[in-house]
Structures are given as C-alpha cells and as structure tokens.
C-alpha cells in the first residue's frame, strides 16, 4: 500500500471544480497526474491529466481528488498553484510556478 502525503501543488477552487467535473466524464482513469515533461519553448511543459498509477508514483489526496506524481517531478512543482480560467478570451488550466526562472508567452512551458 502506498503512503498518502500532502501534495506539493495547490489547486484553486476553480481548478478543483473543473477537475471533479472532468473526473466524472473519464472514470476509467481514477488518478490526476501532475507532472512535467521536456518540451515547449522554455524547456519543460506541465502535465495535468487523468491517468493510471505507476509503480514509482507517490499518491496524494487533495480536496478529495486522488493525485499522483513521479517523485522526481516534485522539485519542479513544489509550490505551484493550478487554476482554471473559464472566460471567453481565456479558457483552460493555468500554472503559477514560483520555481520558474522564465516562462513562455503561452504559459504552458517554463525553465528553472
């Protein structure tokens, strides 16, 4: 059994509401994966998707949402705030990363 710890990422009320809505539409993948991957204009992009748990993943519970994260991603994501904007001009998840030394114009990639 995996240890359940406090997640290093914070979700706003808007993000929590949208993530719970999305979970209802894809119940086949019970965990929210938060992570990073190489790519984008600044070097790294965010991963935010429902997924299956992998052996190396750490599991967290955040506002009733089961969250998984590869431990190697925590150093890039510690303190990140995930929000959801539902406006007409700007719709989608946004990331505020205090660890980022630079970000791209679209806000989906960063460098540390």
C-alpha positions as CSV (number, residue, x, y, z in Angstrom):
1,X,0.0,0.0,0.0
2,X,1.3,3.4,-0.9
3,X,1.8,6.2,1.6
4,X,-0.6,9.2,1.3
5,X,1.1,12.5,1.8
6,X,0.3,16.2,1.3
7,X,0.6,17.2,-2.3
8,X,3.3,19.8,-3.1
9,X,0.9,21.5,-5.6
10,X,-2.1,23.8,-4.7
11,X,-5.4,23.7,-6.6
12,X,-7.7,26.8,-6.6
13,X,-11.5,26.4,-6.2
14,X,-11.9,26.9,-10.0
15,X,-9.4,24.1,-10.7
16,X,-11.0,21.7,-8.2
17,X,-14.4,22.2,-9.7
18,X,-13.3,21.6,-13.2
19,X,-11.1,18.6,-12.3
20,X,-14.0,17.0,-10.4
21,X,-16.3,17.6,-13.5
22,X,-13.7,16.0,-15.8
23,X,-13.3,13.0,-13.4
24,X,-17.0,12.3,-13.9
25,X,-16.5,12.1,-17.7
26,X,-13.5,9.8,-17.5
27,X,-13.9,7.5,-14.6
28,X,-11.7,4.8,-16.2
29,X,-8.6,6.7,-15.1
30,X,-9.0,7.4,-11.3
31,X,-5.9,9.5,-10.6
32,X,-5.0,13.0,-11.5
33,X,-1.4,13.0,-12.7
34,X,0.5,16.3,-12.1
35,X,4.0,16.4,-13.6
36,X,6.4,17.9,-16.1
37,X,8.0,16.7,-19.3
38,X,10.6,18.1,-21.6
39,X,9.4,20.4,-24.4
40,X,7.9,23.7,-25.2
41,X,9.6,27.0,-25.9
42,X,11.2,27.3,-22.4
43,X,12.3,23.6,-22.0
44,X,9.7,22.0,-19.8
45,X,5.9,21.7,-20.0
46,X,3.3,20.8,-17.4
47,X,1.4,17.5,-17.3
48,X,-2.2,17.6,-15.9
49,X,-4.3,14.6,-16.9
50,X,-6.2,11.6,-15.5
51,X,-4.0,8.5,-15.6
52,X,-3.3,5.1,-14.1
53,X,-0.9,4.9,-11.2
54,X,2.7,3.7,-12.0
55,X,4.9,1.9,-9.5
56,X,7.2,4.9,-8.8
57,X,4.3,7.4,-8.3
58,X,3.6,9.0,-5.0
59,X,-0.1,9.3,-4.1
60,X,-1.7,12.4,-2.5
61,X,-5.3,13.4,-1.7
62,X,-6.2,17.0,-2.5
63,X,-9.7,18.2,-1.8
64,X,-11.0,14.7,-2.3
65,X,-9.1,14.3,-5.6
66,X,-6.6,11.4,-5.8
67,X,-3.4,12.9,-7.2
68,X,-0.3,11.0,-8.4
69,X,3.2,12.4,-9.1
70,X,6.5,11.0,-10.0
71,X,8.8,11.9,-7.1
72,X,11.4,13.3,-9.5
73,X,8.9,16.0,-10.6
74,X,8.4,17.4,-7.1
75,X,11.4,19.7,-7.3
76,X,10.0,21.5,-10.3
77,X,6.4,21.6,-9.0
78,X,6.8,22.4,-5.3
79,X,4.6,25.4,-4.5
80,X,2.9,25.5,-7.9
81,X,-0.7,26.8,-8.0
82,X,-3.0,25.4,-10.6
83,X,-6.1,27.4,-11.5
84,X,-8.8,27.1,-14.1
85,X,-10.0,30.1,-16.1
86,X,-13.4,29.8,-17.7
87,X,-13.7,33.1,-19.5
88,X,-14.4,33.7,-23.2
89,X,-11.0,35.0,-24.0
90,X,-9.0,32.7,-21.9
91,X,-10.2,29.1,-21.0
92,X,-8.1,26.4,-19.5
93,X,-5.8,25.5,-16.7
94,X,-3.0,27.9,-15.7
95,X,0.1,27.3,-13.6
96,X,1.8,29.8,-11.3
97,X,5.2,28.4,-10.6
98,X,7.4,30.2,-8.0
99,X,10.4,27.9,-9.1
100,X,10.3,29.0,-12.7
101,X,13.2,31.3,-13.8
102,X,11.4,32.0,-17.1
103,X,8.1,31.1,-18.8
104,X,6.9,31.3,-22.4
105,X,4.1,33.6,-23.6
106,X,1.5,30.9,-23.7
107,X,2.2,30.0,-20.0
108,X,2.5,26.2,-20.6
109,X,6.2,25.9,-20.6
110,X,8.9,27.0,-18.2
111,X,12.6,26.8,-17.2
112,X,14.1,26.5,-13.8
